């Protein structure tokens, strides 16, 4: 299923979320153009006071539309009081975002390699998909992630950490840390 948001009116967007079986708590706001794609038996749950902005009229860092894709049997869980600006989130297995998390403009999260790392596997589409690696992403409470950061599969970011803008997060970040760079340090 594919769901598009064009309305600036959050109440209409909440009706659309319910119609597509996306669980959300009170005060869920999606503003601007956002594409949400869900697979069979996928699960999306969104906590209270969620806000997603996908418009450079509202946030100058949002020069691309927000896109969330949750594949078959995958799970996206977003906690309470979270904010995002034009994220790209691709979930093949599981992405868990805690409470009070903010993603800066243009952040990318994906819990998959999308393709096998073996060039022989990539020569055949079915073999390629059967041999890709998917690993859960966990972002604990009170994390701030700077604009245009990329968070890769298997990463766990500890509570109260700050990730600098433009970082590529390839490894776990302990709680109460500041990390930045490509790869992050």
Beta strands, then each sheet from edge to edge (+ up, - down):
strand 1: 2-5
strand 2: 23-24
strand 3: 29-32
strand 4: 34-38
strand 5: 43-46
strand 6: 51-54
strand 7: 66-70
strand 8: 75-78
strand 9: 83-85
strand 10: 88-91
strand 11: 94-97
strand 12: 102-103
strand 13: 108-110
strand 14: 137-139
strand 15: 144-145
strand 16: 150-151
strand 17: 156-157
strand 18: 162-163
strand 19: 168-169
strand 20: 178-179
sheet 1: 1+ 4- 7- 10- 13- 16- 19-
sheet 2: 2+ 5+ 8+ 11+ 14+ 17+
sheet 3: 3+ 6+ 9+ 12+ 15+ 18+ 20+
end
